[in-house]
Amino acid sequence: MLSGPEHEAGSDPAASTPTCATASLAIEQIDVDQITLTGRGRFDARAAEYLRHRLTRILRAGVRDLALDLTAVSHIDSAGFEPIEQAATTAHDLGGRLVVTGLGVTPTEALAHSRRHHRLAPVP
């Protein structure tokens, strides 16, 4: 589990994570059992490896429950949903879950068309 001053809101437990010019995933809040992440930019094929690496590092650190706010994501396609789905599956396998909030029209449509919604739990 992430704890201590080095893992407070705004800090980055995956500091060695490669960066992505088109997307970001920031830790906004750390609770006892859950981390809230805020996505920004374009979640597409160019961002997929960045997202996969970032989410994997967080889960490997012991976090089991993630909330992912996609309100500031301007575009998401099936390649952008893939690492989110993988993280949701991993969290589920570890007894946790990943919930997605802030889905606008474009991300919601992409999720519905990607047929990946069976592991993701959209929350209004």
Backbone atoms as SQL, in Angstrom:
CREATE TABLE atoms (id INTEGER PRIMARY KEY, chain TEXT, resi INTEGER, resn TEXT, atom TEXT, x REAL, y REAL, z REAL);
INSERT INTO atoms VALUES
  (1, 'A', 1, 'MET', 'N', 0.848, -1.179, 0.000),
  (2, 'A', 1, 'MET', 'CA', 0.000, 0.000, 0.000),
  (3, 'A', 1, 'MET', 'C', 0.884, 1.229, 0.000),
  (4, 'A', 2, 'LEU', 'N', 0.465, 2.230, -0.694),
  (5, 'A', 2, 'LEU', 'CA', 1.193, 3.485, -0.734),
  (6, 'A', 2, 'LEU', 'C', 0.837, 4.280, 0.507),
  (7, 'A', 3, 'SER', 'N', 1.859, 4.736, 1.235),
  (8, 'A', 3, 'SER', 'CA', 1.608, 5.556, 2.410),
  (9, 'A', 3, 'SER', 'C', 2.821, 6.410, 2.682),
  (10, 'A', 4, 'GLY', 'N', 2.660, 7.339, 3.610),
  (11, 'A', 4, 'GLY', 'CA', 3.771, 8.204, 3.965),
  (12, 'A', 4, 'GLY', 'C', 3.787, 9.457, 3.126),
  (13, 'A', 5, 'PRO', 'N', 4.614, 10.420, 3.521),
  (14, 'A', 5, 'PRO', 'CA', 4.635, 11.704, 2.838),
  (15, 'A', 5, 'PRO', 'C', 5.061, 11.608, 1.382),
  (16, 'A', 6, 'GLU', 'N', 5.843, 10.583, 1.049),
  (17, 'A', 6, 'GLU', 'CA', 6.268, 10.471, -0.345),
  (18, 'A', 6, 'GLU', 'C', 5.143, 10.027, -1.261),
  (19, 'A', 7, 'HIS', 'N', 3.998, 9.603, -0.687),
  (20, 'A', 7, 'HIS', 'CA', 2.879, 9.148, -1.487),
  (21, 'A', 7, 'HIS', 'C', 1.605, 9.912, -1.178),
  (22, 'A', 8, 'GLU', 'N', 1.725, 11.173, -0.802),
  (23, 'A', 8, 'GLU', 'CA', 0.555, 12.000, -0.563),
  (24, 'A', 8, 'GLU', 'C', -0.015, 12.457, -1.898),
  (25, 'A', 9, 'ALA', 'N', -1.241, 12.979, -1.862),
  (26, 'A', 9, 'ALA', 'CA', -1.872, 13.478, -3.079),
  (27, 'A', 9, 'ALA', 'C', -0.931, 14.447, -3.778),
  (28, 'A', 10, 'GLY', 'N', -0.818, 14.283, -5.070),
  (29, 'A', 10, 'GLY', 'CA', 0.057, 15.141, -5.853),
  (30, 'A', 10, 'GLY', 'C', 1.454, 14.561, -6.027),
  (31, 'A', 11, 'SER', 'N', 1.843, 13.586, -5.167),
  (32, 'A', 11, 'SER', 'CA', 3.137, 12.954, -5.353),
  (33, 'A', 11, 'SER', 'C', 2.978, 11.839, -6.367),
  (34, 'A', 12, 'ASP', 'N', 4.080, 11.286, -6.796),
  (35, 'A', 12, 'ASP', 'CA', 4.057, 10.345, -7.893),
  (36, 'A', 12, 'ASP', 'C', 4.805, 9.075, -7.537),
  (37, 'A', 13, 'PRO', 'N', 4.087, 7.974, -7.161),
  (38, 'A', 13, 'PRO', 'CA', 4.768, 6.754, -6.800),
  (39, 'A', 13, 'PRO', 'C', 5.432, 6.083, -7.990),
  (40, 'A', 14, 'ALA', 'N', 5.099, 6.504, -9.186),
  (41, 'A', 14, 'ALA', 'CA', 5.689, 5.924, -10.392),
  (42, 'A', 14, 'ALA', 'C', 6.562, 6.967, -11.064),
  (43, 'A', 15, 'ALA', 'N', 7.412, 7.609, -10.291),
  (44, 'A', 15, 'ALA', 'CA', 8.204, 8.725, -10.802),
  (45, 'A', 15, 'ALA', 'C', 9.087, 8.328, -11.971),
  (46, 'A', 16, 'SER', 'N', 9.482, 7.072, -12.047),
  (47, 'A', 16, 'SER', 'CA', 10.325, 6.650, -13.148),
  (48, 'A', 16, 'SER', 'C', 9.518, 6.271, -14.382),
  (49, 'A', 17, 'THR', 'N', 8.215, 6.462, -14.334),
  (50, 'A', 17, 'THR', 'CA', 7.347, 6.149, -15.456),
  (51, 'A', 17, 'THR', 'C', 7.717, 7.017, -16.653),
  (52, 'A', 18, 'PRO', 'N', 7.824, 6.420, -17.825),
  (53, 'A', 18, 'PRO', 'CA', 8.068, 7.234, -19.016),
  (54, 'A', 18, 'PRO', 'C', 6.935, 8.236, -19.206),
  (55, 'A', 19, 'THR', 'N', 7.245, 9.338, -19.808),
  (56, 'A', 19, 'THR', 'CA', 6.228, 10.348, -20.050),
  (57, 'A', 19, 'THR', 'C', 5.583, 10.128, -21.413),
  (58, 'A', 20, 'CYS', 'N', 4.477, 10.803, -21.621),
  (59, 'A', 20, 'CYS', 'CA', 3.760, 10.733, -22.889),
  (60, 'A', 20, 'CYS', 'C', 3.378, 12.157, -23.264),
  (61, 'A', 21, 'ALA', 'N', 3.652, 12.535, -24.487),
  (62, 'A', 21, 'ALA', 'CA', 3.377, 13.900, -24.934),
  (63, 'A', 21, 'ALA', 'C', 1.890, 14.178, -25.099),
  (64, 'A', 22, 'THR', 'N', 1.087, 13.128, -25.277),
  (65, 'A', 22, 'THR', 'CA', -0.328, 13.343, -25.575),
  (66, 'A', 22, 'THR', 'C', -1.270, 13.013, -24.426),
  (67, 'A', 23, 'ALA', 'N', -0.761, 12.420, -23.333),
  (68, 'A', 23, 'ALA', 'CA', -1.638, 12.008, -22.234),
  (69, 'A', 23, 'ALA', 'C', -0.903, 12.081, -20.909),
  (70, 'A', 24, 'SER', 'N', -1.685, 12.213, -19.839),
  (71, 'A', 24, 'SER', 'CA', -1.110, 12.139, -18.493),
  (72, 'A', 24, 'SER', 'C', -2.097, 11.453, -17.574),
  (73, 'A', 25, 'LEU', 'N', -1.555, 10.883, -16.511),
  (74, 'A', 25, 'LEU', 'CA', -2.346, 10.203, -15.508),
  (75, 'A', 25, 'LEU', 'C', -1.766, 10.606, -14.170),
  (76, 'A', 26, 'ALA', 'N', -2.472, 11.479, -13.443),
  (77, 'A', 26, 'ALA', 'CA', -1.959, 12.046, -12.194),
  (78, 'A', 26, 'ALA', 'C', -2.719, 11.506, -10.991),
  (79, 'A', 27, 'ILE', 'N', -1.984, 11.249, -9.918),
  (80, 'A', 27, 'ILE', 'CA', -2.604, 10.848, -8.668),
  (81, 'A', 27, 'ILE', 'C', -3.127, 12.108, -7.997),
  (82, 'A', 28, 'GLU', 'N', -4.434, 12.136, -7.765),
  (83, 'A', 28, 'GLU', 'CA', -5.071, 13.301, -7.173),
  (84, 'A', 28, 'GLU', 'C', -5.381, 13.108, -5.701),
  (85, 'A', 29, 'GLN', 'N', -5.669, 11.868, -5.298),
  (86, 'A', 29, 'GLN', 'CA', -6.064, 11.618, -3.918),
  (87, 'A', 29, 'GLN', 'C', -5.690, 10.199, -3.547),
  (88, 'A', 30, 'ILE', 'N', -5.155, 10.061, -2.349),
  (89, 'A', 30, 'ILE', 'CA', -4.856, 8.742, -1.818),
  (90, 'A', 30, 'ILE', 'C', -5.640, 8.568, -0.533),
  (91, 'A', 31, 'ASP', 'N', -6.510, 7.571, -0.513),
  (92, 'A', 31, 'ASP', 'CA', -7.235, 7.207, 0.693),
  (93, 'A', 31, 'ASP', 'C', -6.608, 5.922, 1.222),
  (94, 'A', 32, 'VAL', 'N', -7.135, 5.423, 2.308),
  (95, 'A', 32, 'VAL', 'CA', -6.578, 4.220, 2.908),
  (96, 'A', 32, 'VAL', 'C', -6.564, 3.061, 1.917),
  (97, 'A', 33, 'ASP', 'N', -7.648, 2.857, 1.198),
  (98, 'A', 33, 'ASP', 'CA', -7.759, 1.708, 0.313),
  (99, 'A', 33, 'ASP', 'C', -7.911, 2.056, -1.160),
  (100, 'A', 34, 'GLN', 'N', -7.885, 3.319, -1.497),
  (101, 'A', 34, 'GLN', 'CA', -8.164, 3.692, -2.881),
  (102, 'A', 34, 'GLN', 'C', -7.335, 4.884, -3.319),
  (103, 'A', 35, 'ILE', 'N', -6.963, 4.864, -4.578),
  (104, 'A', 35, 'ILE', 'CA', -6.293, 6.001, -5.197),
  (105, 'A', 35, 'ILE', 'C', -7.222, 6.558, -6.264),
  (106, 'A', 36, 'THR', 'N', -7.325, 7.872, -6.320),
  (107, 'A', 36, 'THR', 'CA', -8.061, 8.535, -7.384),
  (108, 'A', 36, 'THR', 'C', -7.049, 9.106, -8.367),
  (109, 'A', 37, 'LEU', 'N', -7.213, 8.738, -9.628),
  (110, 'A', 37, 'LEU', 'CA', -6.339, 9.199, -10.698),
  (111, 'A', 37, 'LEU', 'C', -7.135, 10.089, -11.638),
  (112, 'A', 38, 'THR', 'N', -6.487, 11.104, -12.169),
  (113, 'A', 38, 'THR', 'CA', -7.118, 11.971, -13.154),
  (114, 'A', 38, 'THR', 'C', -6.367, 11.850, -14.467),
  (115, 'A', 39, 'GLY', 'N', -7.095, 11.479, -15.501),
  (116, 'A', 39, 'GLY', 'CA', -6.519, 11.383, -16.837),
  (117, 'A', 39, 'GLY', 'C', -6.716, 12.683, -17.589),
  (118, 'A', 40, 'ARG', 'N', -5.748, 13.012, -18.429),
  (119, 'A', 40, 'ARG', 'CA', -5.833, 14.212, -19.270),
  (120, 'A', 40, 'ARG', 'C', -5.258, 13.909, -20.648),
  (121, 'A', 41, 'GLY', 'N', -5.815, 14.559, -21.650),
  (122, 'A', 41, 'GLY', 'CA', -5.264, 14.433, -22.996),
  (123, 'A', 41, 'GLY', 'C', -5.938, 13.361, -23.817),
  (124, 'A', 42, 'ARG', 'N', -5.146, 12.754, -24.694),
  (125, 'A', 42, 'ARG', 'CA', -5.647, 11.744, -25.625),
  (126, 'A', 42, 'ARG', 'C', -5.183, 10.363, -25.190),
  (127, 'A', 43, 'PHE', 'N', -6.136, 9.484, -24.928),
  (128, 'A', 43, 'PHE', 'CA', -5.831, 8.102, -24.578),
  (129, 'A', 43, 'PHE', 'C', -6.021, 7.275, -25.851),
  (130, 'A', 44, 'ASP', 'N', -4.945, 7.103, -26.575),
  (131, 'A', 44, 'ASP', 'CA', -4.990, 6.401, -27.849),
  (132, 'A', 44, 'ASP', 'C', -3.774, 5.487, -27.956),
  (133, 'A', 45, 'ALA', 'N', -3.486, 4.993, -29.152),
  (134, 'A', 45, 'ALA', 'CA', -2.371, 4.067, -29.349),
  (135, 'A', 45, 'ALA', 'C', -1.037, 4.677, -28.918),
  (136, 'A', 46, 'ARG', 'N', -0.863, 5.974, -29.120),
  (137, 'A', 46, 'ARG', 'CA', 0.393, 6.618, -28.710),
  (138, 'A', 46, 'ARG', 'C', 0.559, 6.647, -27.195),
  (139, 'A', 47, 'ALA', 'N', -0.549, 6.663, -26.464),
  (140, 'A', 47, 'ALA', 'CA', -0.504, 6.740, -25.004),
  (141, 'A', 47, 'ALA', 'C', -0.629, 5.382, -24.327),
  (142, 'A', 48, 'ALA', 'N', -0.949, 4.332, -25.060),
  (143, 'A', 48, 'ALA', 'CA', -1.270, 3.032, -24.471),
  (144, 'A', 48, 'ALA', 'C', -0.141, 2.471, -23.602),
  (145, 'A', 49, 'GLU', 'N', 1.078, 2.489, -24.067),
  (146, 'A', 49, 'GLU', 'CA', 2.183, 1.931, -23.289),
  (147, 'A', 49, 'GLU', 'C', 2.426, 2.740, -22.025),
  (148, 'A', 50, 'TYR', 'N', 2.338, 4.052, -22.130),
  (149, 'A', 50, 'TYR', 'CA', 2.466, 4.923, -20.958),
  (150, 'A', 50, 'TYR', 'C', 1.402, 4.566, -19.913),
  (151, 'A', 51, 'LEU', 'N', 0.144, 4.451, -20.354),
  (152, 'A', 51, 'LEU', 'CA', -0.955, 4.135, -19.448),
  (153, 'A', 51, 'LEU', 'C', -0.761, 2.759, -18.818),
  (154, 'A', 52, 'ARG', 'N', -0.374, 1.775, -19.627),
  (155, 'A', 52, 'ARG', 'CA', -0.153, 0.425, -19.133),
  (156, 'A', 52, 'ARG', 'C', 0.923, 0.417, -18.049),
  (157, 'A', 53, 'HIS', 'N', 2.032, 1.065, -18.321),
  (158, 'A', 53, 'HIS', 'CA', 3.150, 1.109, -17.381),
  (159, 'A', 53, 'HIS', 'C', 2.730, 1.804, -16.086),
  (160, 'A', 54, 'ARG', 'N', 2.052, 2.912, -16.212),
  (161, 'A', 54, 'ARG', 'CA', 1.650, 3.720, -15.047),
  (162, 'A', 54, 'ARG', 'C', 0.686, 2.953, -14.152),
  (163, 'A', 55, 'LEU', 'N', -0.338, 2.351, -14.747),
  (164, 'A', 55, 'LEU', 'CA', -1.327, 1.604, -13.970),
  (165, 'A', 55, 'LEU', 'C', -0.718, 0.343, -13.352),
  (166, 'A', 56, 'THR', 'N', 0.137, -0.326, -14.082),
  (167, 'A', 56, 'THR', 'CA', 0.811, -1.521, -13.559),
  (168, 'A', 56, 'THR', 'C', 1.672, -1.180, -12.354),
  (169, 'A', 57, 'ARG', 'N', 2.417, -0.092, -12.429),
  (170, 'A', 57, 'ARG', 'CA', 3.266, 0.333, -11.297),
  (171, 'A', 57, 'ARG', 'C', 2.428, 0.610, -10.051),
  (172, 'A', 58, 'ILE', 'N', 1.286, 1.238, -10.228),
  (173, 'A', 58, 'ILE', 'CA', 0.421, 1.549, -9.095),
  (174, 'A', 58, 'ILE', 'C', -0.125, 0.268, -8.469),
  (175, 'A', 59, 'LEU', 'N', -0.572, -0.670, -9.298),
  (176, 'A', 59, 'LEU', 'CA', -1.085, -1.936, -8.769),
  (177, 'A', 59, 'LEU', 'C', 0.024, -2.748, -8.102),
  (178, 'A', 60, 'ARG', 'N', 1.212, -2.729, -8.658),
  (179, 'A', 60, 'ARG', 'CA', 2.342, -3.452, -8.050),
  (180, 'A', 60, 'ARG', 'C', 2.742, -2.848, -6.706),
  (181, 'A', 61, 'ALA', 'N', 2.418, -1.585, -6.498),
  (182, 'A', 61, 'ALA', 'CA', 2.726, -0.922, -5.229),
  (183, 'A', 61, 'ALA', 'C', 1.748, -1.335, -4.117),
  (184, 'A', 62, 'GLY', 'N', 0.733, -2.123, -4.463),
  (185, 'A', 62, 'GLY', 'CA', -0.190, -2.628, -3.452),
  (186, 'A', 62, 'GLY', 'C', -1.568, -2.025, -3.471),
  (187, 'A', 63, 'VAL', 'N', -1.809, -1.082, -4.339),
  (188, 'A', 63, 'VAL', 'CA', -3.139, -0.474, -4.442),
  (189, 'A', 63, 'VAL', 'C', -4.063, -1.468, -5.134),
  (190, 'A', 64, 'ARG', 'N', -5.248, -1.664, -4.587),
  (191, 'A', 64, 'ARG', 'CA', -6.197, -2.605, -5.184),
  (192, 'A', 64, 'ARG', 'C', -7.434, -1.908, -5.736),
  (193, 'A', 65, 'ASP', 'N', -7.784, -0.761, -5.165),
  (194, 'A', 65, 'ASP', 'CA', -8.968, -0.033, -5.618),
  (195, 'A', 65, 'ASP', 'C', -8.541, 1.285, -6.235),
  (196, 'A', 66, 'LEU', 'N', -8.911, 1.455, -7.491),
  (197, 'A', 66, 'LEU', 'CA', -8.572, 2.662, -8.240),
  (198, 'A', 66, 'LEU', 'C', -9.841, 3.324, -8.741),
  (199, 'A', 67, 'ALA', 'N', -9.868, 4.647, -8.686),
  (200, 'A', 67, 'ALA', 'CA', -10.917, 5.433, -9.329),
  (201, 'A', 67, 'ALA', 'C', -10.219, 6.262, -10.397),
  (202, 'A', 68, 'LEU', 'N', -10.666, 6.140, -11.616),
  (203, 'A', 68, 'LEU', 'CA', -10.052, 6.837, -12.743),
  (204, 'A', 68, 'LEU', 'C', -11.036, 7.851, -13.304),
  (205, 'A', 69, 'ASP', 'N', -10.724, 9.131, -13.151),
  (206, 'A', 69, 'ASP', 'CA', -11.569, 10.217, -13.639),
  (207, 'A', 69, 'ASP', 'C', -11.117, 10.595, -15.048),
  (208, 'A', 70, 'LEU', 'N', -11.992, 10.402, -16.013),
  (209, 'A', 70, 'LEU', 'CA', -11.677, 10.684, -17.417),
  (210, 'A', 70, 'LEU', 'C', -12.303, 11.990, -17.908),
  (211, 'A', 71, 'THR', 'N', -12.755, 12.839, -16.994),
  (212, 'A', 71, 'THR', 'CA', -13.414, 14.085, -17.372),
  (213, 'A', 71, 'THR', 'C', -12.551, 14.920, -18.316),
  (214, 'A', 72, 'ALA', 'N', -11.253, 14.989, -18.070),
  (215, 'A', 72, 'ALA', 'CA', -10.355, 15.838, -18.868),
  (216, 'A', 72, 'ALA', 'C', -9.710, 15.092, -20.033),
  (217, 'A', 73, 'VAL', 'N', -10.177, 13.888, -20.320),
  (218, 'A', 73, 'VAL', 'CA', -9.663, 13.149, -21.475),
  (219, 'A', 73, 'VAL', 'C', -10.423, 13.623, -22.709),
  (220, 'A', 74, 'SER', 'N', -9.690, 14.167, -23.658),
  (221, 'A', 74, 'SER', 'CA', -10.326, 14.744, -24.841),
  (222, 'A', 74, 'SER', 'C', -10.685, 13.707, -25.897),
  (223, 'A', 75, 'HIS', 'N', -9.997, 12.569, -25.876),
  (224, 'A', 75, 'HIS', 'CA', -10.237, 11.517, -26.864),
  (225, 'A', 75, 'HIS', 'C', -9.798, 10.196, -26.260),
  (226, 'A', 76, 'ILE', 'N', -10.589, 9.156, -26.488),
  (227, 'A', 76, 'ILE', 'CA', -10.186, 7.811, -26.079),
  (228, 'A', 76, 'ILE', 'C', -10.702, 6.833, -27.118),
  (229, 'A', 77, 'ASP', 'N', -9.835, 5.903, -27.490),
  (230, 'A', 77, 'ASP', 'CA', -10.242, 4.880, -28.448),
  (231, 'A', 77, 'ASP', 'C', -9.957, 3.514, -27.842),
  (232, 'A', 78, 'SER', 'N', -10.155, 2.464, -28.612),
  (233, 'A', 78, 'SER', 'CA', -9.999, 1.114, -28.064),
  (234, 'A', 78, 'SER', 'C', -8.576, 0.858, -27.579),
  (235, 'A', 79, 'ALA', 'N', -7.580, 1.447, -28.225),
  (236, 'A', 79, 'ALA', 'CA', -6.194, 1.289, -27.762),
  (237, 'A', 79, 'ALA', 'C', -5.992, 1.968, -26.414),
  (238, 'A', 80, 'GLY', 'N', -6.686, 3.057, -26.167),
  (239, 'A', 80, 'GLY', 'CA', -6.606, 3.737, -24.885),
  (240, 'A', 80, 'GLY', 'C', -7.358, 3.005, -23.789),
  (241, 'A', 81, 'PHE', 'N', -8.434, 2.301, -24.158),
  (242, 'A', 81, 'PHE', 'CA', -9.173, 1.523, -23.173),
  (243, 'A', 81, 'PHE', 'C', -8.458, 0.228, -22.788),
  (244, 'A', 82, 'GLU', 'N', -7.630, -0.292, -23.683),
  (245, 'A', 82, 'GLU', 'CA', -6.994, -1.588, -23.418),
  (246, 'A', 82, 'GLU', 'C', -6.198, -1.627, -22.113),
  (247, 'A', 83, 'PRO', 'N', -5.287, -0.672, -21.847),
  (248, 'A', 83, 'PRO', 'CA', -4.559, -0.737, -20.578),
  (249, 'A', 83, 'PRO', 'C', -5.456, -0.492, -19.360),
  (250, 'A', 84, 'ILE', 'N', -6.536, 0.247, -19.545),
  (251, 'A', 84, 'ILE', 'CA', -7.484, 0.461, -18.447),
  (252, 'A', 84, 'ILE', 'C', -8.201, -0.851, -18.148),
  (253, 'A', 85, 'GLU', 'N', -8.606, -1.554, -19.192),
  (254, 'A', 85, 'GLU', 'CA', -9.258, -2.852, -19.009),
  (255, 'A', 85, 'GLU', 'C', -8.303, -3.844, -18.355),
  (256, 'A', 86, 'GLN', 'N', -7.048, -3.848, -18.786),
  (257, 'A', 86, 'GLN', 'CA', -6.068, -4.755, -18.173),
  (258, 'A', 86, 'GLN', 'C', -5.895, -4.449, -16.690),
  (259, 'A', 87, 'ALA', 'N', -5.843, -3.174, -16.342),
  (260, 'A', 87, 'ALA', 'CA', -5.723, -2.781, -14.929),
  (261, 'A', 87, 'ALA', 'C', -6.971, -3.181, -14.156),
  (262, 'A', 88, 'ALA', 'N', -8.144, -3.039, -14.763),
  (263, 'A', 88, 'ALA', 'CA', -9.388, -3.447, -14.107),
  (264, 'A', 88, 'ALA', 'C', -9.394, -4.949, -13.848),
  (265, 'A', 89, 'THR', 'N', -8.922, -5.713, -14.807),
  (266, 'A', 89, 'THR', 'CA', -8.846, -7.168, -14.656),
  (267, 'A', 89, 'THR', 'C', -7.870, -7.543, -13.551),
  (268, 'A', 90, 'THR', 'N', -6.700, -6.898, -13.541),
  (269, 'A', 90, 'THR', 'CA', -5.706, -7.170, -12.501),
  (270, 'A', 90, 'THR', 'C', -6.242, -6.816, -11.129),
  (271, 'A', 91, 'ALA', 'N', -6.845, -5.637, -11.007),
  (272, 'A', 91, 'ALA', 'CA', -7.419, -5.224, -9.720),
  (273, 'A', 91, 'ALA', 'C', -8.477, -6.229, -9.276),
  (274, 'A', 92, 'HIS', 'N', -9.326, -6.648, -10.187),
  (275, 'A', 92, 'HIS', 'CA', -10.374, -7.630, -9.873),
  (276, 'A', 92, 'HIS', 'C', -9.747, -8.939, -9.406),
  (277, 'A', 93, 'ASP', 'N', -8.726, -9.418, -10.105),
  (278, 'A', 93, 'ASP', 'CA', -8.053, -10.662, -9.737),
  (279, 'A', 93, 'ASP', 'C', -7.400, -10.575, -8.356),
  (280, 'A', 94, 'LEU', 'N', -7.038, -9.370, -7.948),
  (281, 'A', 94, 'LEU', 'CA', -6.407, -9.157, -6.646),
  (282, 'A', 94, 'LEU', 'C', -7.422, -8.819, -5.551),
  (283, 'A', 95, 'GLY', 'N', -8.708, -8.884, -5.902),
  (284, 'A', 95, 'GLY', 'CA', -9.749, -8.608, -4.914),
  (285, 'A', 95, 'GLY', 'C', -10.159, -7.153, -4.834),
  (286, 'A', 96, 'GLY', 'N', -9.739, -6.349, -5.787),
  (287, 'A', 96, 'GLY', 'CA', -10.085, -4.935, -5.807),
  (288, 'A', 96, 'GLY', 'C', -10.930, -4.610, -7.021),
  (289, 'A', 97, 'ARG', 'N', -10.922, -3.328, -7.387),
  (290, 'A', 97, 'ARG', 'CA', -11.658, -2.929, -8.583),
  (291, 'A', 97, 'ARG', 'C', -11.141, -1.596, -9.099),
  (292, 'A', 98, 'LEU', 'N', -11.447, -1.339, -10.326),
  (293, 'A', 98, 'LEU', 'CA', -11.165, -0.057, -10.951),
  (294, 'A', 98, 'LEU', 'C', -12.501, 0.495, -11.419),
  (295, 'A', 99, 'VAL', 'N', -12.845, 1.706, -10.962),
  (296, 'A', 99, 'VAL', 'CA', -14.063, 2.364, -11.425),
  (297, 'A', 99, 'VAL', 'C', -13.657, 3.546, -12.288),
  (298, 'A', 100, 'VAL', 'N', -14.481, 3.822, -13.271),
  (299, 'A', 100, 'VAL', 'CA', -14.232, 4.913, -14.208),
  (300, 'A', 100, 'VAL', 'C', -15.316, 5.962, -14.012),
  (301, 'A', 101, 'THR', 'N', -14.899, 7.215, -13.837),
  (302, 'A', 101, 'THR', 'CA', -15.836, 8.324, -13.700),
  (303, 'A', 101, 'THR', 'C', -15.557, 9.344, -14.791),
  (304, 'A', 102, 'GLY', 'N', -16.484, 10.265, -14.969),
  (305, 'A', 102, 'GLY', 'CA', -16.275, 11.371, -15.892),
  (306, 'A', 102, 'GLY', 'C', -16.321, 10.996, -17.355),
  (307, 'A', 103, 'LEU', 'N', -17.029, 9.927, -17.669),
  (308, 'A', 103, 'LEU', 'CA', -17.137, 9.546, -19.075),
  (309, 'A', 103, 'LEU', 'C', -18.076, 10.508, -19.789),
  (310, 'A', 104, 'GLY', 'N', -17.557, 11.177, -20.780),
  (311, 'A', 104, 'GLY', 'CA', -18.371, 12.046, -21.612),
  (312, 'A', 104, 'GLY', 'C', -18.940, 11.258, -22.772),
  (313, 'A', 105, 'VAL', 'N', -19.534, 11.933, -23.692),
  (314, 'A', 105, 'VAL', 'CA', -20.148, 11.265, -24.837),
  (315, 'A', 105, 'VAL', 'C', -19.114, 10.469, -25.620),
  (316, 'A', 106, 'THR', 'N', -18.001, 11.071, -25.963),
  (317, 'A', 106, 'THR', 'CA', -17.019, 10.374, -26.785),
  (318, 'A', 106, 'THR', 'C', -16.420, 9.156, -26.076),
  (319, 'A', 107, 'PRO', 'N', -15.933, 9.262, -24.824),
  (320, 'A', 107, 'PRO', 'CA', -15.422, 8.065, -24.162),
  (321, 'A', 107, 'PRO', 'C', -16.484, 6.991, -23.944),
  (322, 'A', 108, 'THR', 'N', -17.706, 7.390, -23.622),
  (323, 'A', 108, 'THR', 'CA', -18.769, 6.418, -23.408),
  (324, 'A', 108, 'THR', 'C', -19.051, 5.659, -24.689),
  (325, 'A', 109, 'GLU', 'N', -19.134, 6.366, -25.791),
  (326, 'A', 109, 'GLU', 'CA', -19.361, 5.703, -27.072),
  (327, 'A', 109, 'GLU', 'C', -18.212, 4.766, -27.404),
  (328, 'A', 110, 'ALA', 'N', -16.991, 5.208, -27.147),
  (329, 'A', 110, 'ALA', 'CA', -15.833, 4.353, -27.422),
  (330, 'A', 110, 'ALA', 'C', -15.881, 3.096, -26.568),
  (331, 'A', 111, 'LEU', 'N', -16.245, 3.233, -25.308),
  (332, 'A', 111, 'LEU', 'CA', -16.337, 2.076, -24.425),
  (333, 'A', 111, 'LEU', 'C', -17.405, 1.106, -24.922),
  (334, 'A', 112, 'ALA', 'N', -18.553, 1.621, -25.287),
  (335, 'A', 112, 'ALA', 'CA', -19.641, 0.772, -25.765),
  (336, 'A', 112, 'ALA', 'C', -19.246, 0.040, -27.048),
  (337, 'A', 113, 'HIS', 'N', -18.546, 0.713, -27.926),
  (338, 'A', 113, 'HIS', 'CA', -18.144, 0.109, -29.193),
  (339, 'A', 113, 'HIS', 'C', -16.958, -0.833, -29.038),
  (340, 'A', 114, 'SER', 'N', -16.183, -0.669, -27.980),
  (341, 'A', 114, 'SER', 'CA', -14.993, -1.503, -27.816),
  (342, 'A', 114, 'SER', 'C', -15.308, -2.876, -27.248),
  (343, 'A', 115, 'ARG', 'N', -16.493, -3.047, -26.713),
  (344, 'A', 115, 'ARG', 'CA', -16.913, -4.298, -26.080),
  (345, 'A', 115, 'ARG', 'C', -16.014, -4.662, -24.907),
  (346, 'A', 116, 'ARG', 'N', -15.457, -3.649, -24.279),
  (347, 'A', 116, 'ARG', 'CA', -14.568, -3.860, -23.143),
  (348, 'A', 116, 'ARG', 'C', -15.255, -3.522, -21.815),
  (349, 'A', 117, 'HIS', 'N', -16.522, -3.198, -21.861),
  (350, 'A', 117, 'HIS', 'CA', -17.225, -2.735, -20.680),
  (351, 'A', 117, 'HIS', 'C', -17.507, -3.825, -19.647),
  (352, 'A', 118, 'HIS', 'N', -17.289, -5.088, -19.952),
  (353, 'A', 118, 'HIS', 'CA', -17.610, -6.158, -19.010),
  (354, 'A', 118, 'HIS', 'C', -16.721, -6.150, -17.768),
  (355, 'A', 119, 'ARG', 'N', -15.510, -5.578, -17.825),
  (356, 'A', 119, 'ARG', 'CA', -14.631, -5.509, -16.656),
  (357, 'A', 119, 'ARG', 'C', -14.562, -4.108, -16.046),
  (358, 'A', 120, 'LEU', 'N', -14.961, -3.109, -16.793),
  (359, 'A', 120, 'LEU', 'CA', -14.929, -1.745, -16.275),
  (360, 'A', 120, 'LEU', 'C', -16.262, -1.423, -15.623),
  (361, 'A', 121, 'ALA', 'N', -16.211, -0.650, -14.566),
  (362, 'A', 121, 'ALA', 'CA', -17.436, -0.305, -13.858),
  (363, 'A', 121, 'ALA', 'C', -17.643, 1.204, -13.909),
  (364, 'A', 122, 'PRO', 'N', -18.289, 1.707, -14.983),
  (365, 'A', 122, 'PRO', 'CA', -18.529, 3.156, -15.054),
  (366, 'A', 122, 'PRO', 'C', -19.396, 3.633, -13.902),
  (367, 'A', 123, 'VAL', 'N', -18.993, 4.742, -13.291),
  (368, 'A', 123, 'VAL', 'CA', -19.731, 5.350, -12.185),
  (369, 'A', 123, 'VAL', 'C', -20.070, 6.773, -12.599),
  (370, 'A', 124, 'PRO', 'N', -21.352, 7.166, -12.542),
  (371, 'A', 124, 'PRO', 'CA', -21.717, 8.526, -12.974),
  (372, 'A', 124, 'PRO', 'C', -21.083, 9.596, -12.119);
